[in-house]
């Protein structure tokens, strides 16, 4: 007979899934930041919760799920959750779409940190996606990549596409 999992067991699995996803994305970002010569990226302890309690104004800016080098203009929130699909945004609208709500939450943290918000999100059997504001696109990726989806002023693109466009943007700025 199969036993039902308790709420605590379900919550622990969800927390472990989120932490594993943060580690995965931190490693990918670390590879890019190191190649750009900016330093290392790493998972923020307690997803930035420790920074809220600090009296140090610089530490209080570290609010995202991933700690990025100071030169990086964006802050990253990560979410690996089930229950959403891209078609929901077209049926119910952007404001009711779960990933958009995550983006808005992250944008508030990014504003406090004086960074541009970036949401990296996925679910099982879906590639890693990025959501950014269309207004922030020129600073982050330059020209909007061809495979980006634009919905209600937001851009959704593959993580690899975002990172390649961002790296090209940085290299172009450095060579100017």
Buried (B, 14 or more C-beta within 10 A) or exposed (E): EEEEEEEEEEEEEEEEBBBEBBBBBBEBBBEBBEEBEBBEBBBBEEBBEEBEEEEEEEBBBBBBBBBBBEEBBBBBBBBBBEEBBEEBBEEEEBEEBBBBBBBEBBBEBBEEBEBBBBBBBBBEEEEBBBBBBBEBBEBBBBEBBEEBEEBEEBBBBBBEBBBBBBBEBBEEEEEE
